[in-house]
Amino acid sequence: MQKPPPEVLKSLAIIAKQYPEVLKWLETWNLHELKQLPYALNNPTLQQGRCQVLNEFSRLVKESPELAAKS
């Protein structure tokens, strides 16, 4: 994943702190996609990619307050 610029990290940190329901929603969506992955018969590669992107994005939002504090 491409590292976001500092201003984007700050914005994500604000979202993580002030709107924790957004992070909760991302994590719930990620968990739902992971649970559906074993049943992906038509195009499992597409669902694997979706799971990977959701996982990386939710981790980025979760870690953004610490990352923004470092930069």
Backbone as CSV, one residue per row, in Angstrom:
resi,resn,N_x,N_y,N_z,CA_x,CA_y,CA_z,C_x,C_y,C_z
1,MET,0.845,-1.176,0.000,0.000,0.000,0.000,0.890,1.239,0.000
2,GLN,0.479,2.227,-0.746,1.201,3.483,-0.811,1.014,4.242,0.498
3,LYS,2.116,4.751,1.065,2.043,5.488,2.319,1.347,6.836,2.086
4,PRO,0.307,7.126,2.874,-0.393,8.403,2.678,0.431,9.573,3.201
5,PRO,0.230,10.746,2.620,0.946,11.937,3.092,0.499,12.315,4.512
6,PRO,1.296,13.103,5.220,0.992,13.459,6.606,-0.387,14.090,6.808
7,GLU,-0.842,14.905,5.867,-2.152,15.541,6.040,-3.290,14.516,5.969
8,VAL,-3.101,13.479,5.168,-4.104,12.416,5.105,-4.083,11.601,6.392
9,LEU,-2.885,11.322,6.902,-2.781,10.606,8.178,-3.470,11.378,9.301
10,LYS,-3.289,12.688,9.313,-3.951,13.508,10.334,-5.472,13.415,10.199
11,SER,-5.956,13.453,8.983,-7.405,13.343,8.758,-7.933,11.987,9.200
12,LEU,-7.199,10.935,8.887,-7.614,9.603,9.326,-7.564,9.480,10.848
13,ALA,-6.579,10.115,11.468,-6.486,10.099,12.935,-7.693,10.795,13.554
14,ILE,-8.116,11.891,12.953,-9.307,12.598,13.447,-10.533,11.703,13.320
15,ILE,-10.651,11.025,12.198,-11.778,10.105,12.014,-11.741,9.009,13.076
16,ALA,-10.564,8.431,13.298,-10.440,7.338,14.270,-10.791,7.790,15.681
17,LYS,-10.407,9.028,16.027,-10.658,9.523,17.384,-12.072,10.065,17.565
18,GLN,-12.534,10.868,16.620,-13.817,11.541,16.793,-15.004,10.718,16.297
19,TYR,-14.744,9.796,15.400,-15.826,8.981,14.835,-15.445,7.507,14.901
20,PRO,-15.356,6.937,16.092,-14.941,5.534,16.209,-15.914,4.563,15.550
21,GLU,-17.148,5.010,15.320,-18.107,4.133,14.656,-17.700,3.845,13.214
22,VAL,-16.928,4.746,12.588,-16.442,4.499,11.226,-15.451,3.338,11.241
23,LEU,-14.541,3.343,12.209,-13.586,2.249,12.334,-14.306,0.946,12.658
24,LYS,-15.272,1.008,13.532,-16.053,-0.187,13.884,-16.763,-0.740,12.644
25,TRP,-17.329,0.139,11.830,-18.003,-0.271,10.609,-17.012,-0.934,9.636
26,LEU,-15.825,-0.353,9.470,-14.816,-0.940,8.590,-14.410,-2.330,9.077
27,GLU,-14.206,-2.461,10.380,-13.814,-3.753,10.933,-14.926,-4.786,10.787
28,THR,-16.171,-4.364,10.978,-17.305,-5.269,10.810,-17.434,-5.706,9.354
29,TRP,-17.281,-4.777,8.441,-17.333,-5.087,7.013,-16.217,-6.066,6.641
30,ASN,-15.015,-5.810,7.161,-13.884,-6.690,6.893,-14.163,-8.103,7.408
31,LEU,-14.674,-8.206,8.611,-14.998,-9.510,9.186,-16.067,-10.230,8.351
32,HIS,-17.065,-9.493,7.903,-18.109,-10.076,7.057,-17.516,-10.635,5.759
33,GLU,-16.645,-9.863,5.133,-16.028,-10.318,3.885,-15.156,-11.545,4.132
34,LEU,-14.434,-11.579,5.250,-13.607,-12.740,5.563,-14.450,-13.988,5.789
35,LYS,-15.608,-13.808,6.436,-16.491,-14.954,6.663,-17.082,-15.473,5.358
36,GLN,-17.296,-14.597,4.385,-17.859,-14.995,3.102,-16.816,-15.594,2.161
37,LEU,-15.549,-15.388,2.442,-14.478,-15.816,1.538,-14.495,-17.314,1.225
38,PRO,-14.703,-18.207,2.201,-14.714,-19.632,1.846,-15.838,-20.026,0.883
39,TYR,-16.853,-19.213,0.780,-17.997,-19.525,-0.075,-17.942,-18.814,-1.429
40,ALA,-16.852,-18.126,-1.699,-16.705,-17.398,-2.958,-16.368,-18.394,-4.066
41,LEU,-17.361,-18.767,-4.836,-17.153,-19.757,-5.890,-16.919,-19.118,-7.247
42,ASN,-17.603,-18.016,-7.518,-17.513,-17.390,-8.844,-16.159,-16.746,-9.090
43,ASN,-15.720,-15.920,-8.161,-14.466,-15.203,-8.348,-13.779,-15.020,-6.995
44,PRO,-13.110,-16.058,-6.474,-12.487,-15.937,-5.160,-11.352,-14.928,-5.128
45,THR,-10.688,-14.718,-6.254,-9.595,-13.753,-6.291,-10.093,-12.348,-6.011
46,LEU,-11.241,-12.015,-6.545,-11.833,-10.700,-6.308,-12.131,-10.511,-4.830
47,GLN,-12.716,-11.524,-4.200,-13.032,-11.394,-2.775,-11.783,-11.389,-1.915
48,GLN,-10.760,-12.108,-2.298,-9.496,-12.070,-1.567,-8.889,-10.678,-1.623
49,GLY,-8.939,-10.073,-2.796,-8.420,-8.707,-2.941,-9.217,-7.724,-2.111
50,ARG,-10.533,-7.875,-2.085,-11.386,-7.013,-1.275,-11.039,-7.158,0.203
51,CYS,-10.852,-8.393,0.636,-10.486,-8.635,2.035,-9.151,-7.991,2.372
52,GLN,-8.192,-8.111,1.475,-6.870,-7.539,1.721,-6.940,-6.017,1.821
53,VAL,-7.661,-5.389,0.906,-7.776,-3.931,0.918,-8.502,-3.450,2.174
54,LEU,-9.595,-4.112,2.523,-10.330,-3.731,3.733,-9.476,-3.907,4.981
55,ASN,-8.712,-4.988,5.023,-7.842,-5.227,6.172,-6.779,-4.136,6.294
56,GLU,-6.128,-3.808,5.195,-5.095,-2.778,5.216,-5.678,-1.405,5.551
57,PHE,-6.830,-1.096,4.996,-7.424,0.217,5.242,-7.898,0.352,6.687
58,SER,-8.548,-0.681,7.218,-9.002,-0.598,8.612,-7.812,-0.542,9.560
59,ARG,-6.731,-1.268,9.250,-5.521,-1.187,10.080,-4.905,0.214,10.013
60,LEU,-4.899,0.810,8.826,-4.377,2.165,8.679,-5.178,3.159,9.500
61,VAL,-6.498,3.077,9.442,-7.339,3.987,10.220,-7.102,3.771,11.714
62,LYS,-6.994,2.513,12.121,-6.792,2.198,13.537,-5.450,2.740,14.049
63,GLU,-4.409,2.607,13.229,-3.067,3.023,13.632,-2.772,4.483,13.319
64,SER,-3.662,5.177,12.645,-3.402,6.543,12.198,-3.109,7.521,13.323
65,PRO,-3.751,7.444,14.502,-3.381,8.404,15.552,-1.898,8.302,15.951
66,GLU,-1.384,7.071,16.061,0.030,6.916,16.411,0.947,7.341,15.262
67,LEU,0.558,6.999,14.040,1.363,7.380,12.888,1.386,8.885,12.689
68,ALA,0.258,9.537,12.918,0.203,10.993,12.760,1.022,11.679,13.842
69,ALA,1.062,11.103,15.038,1.839,11.697,16.122,3.344,11.605,15.834
70,LYS,3.742,10.565,15.139,5.162,10.385,14.796,5.618,11.338,13.704
71,SER,4.704,11.719,12.805,5.126,12.564,11.664,4.931,14.030,11.940
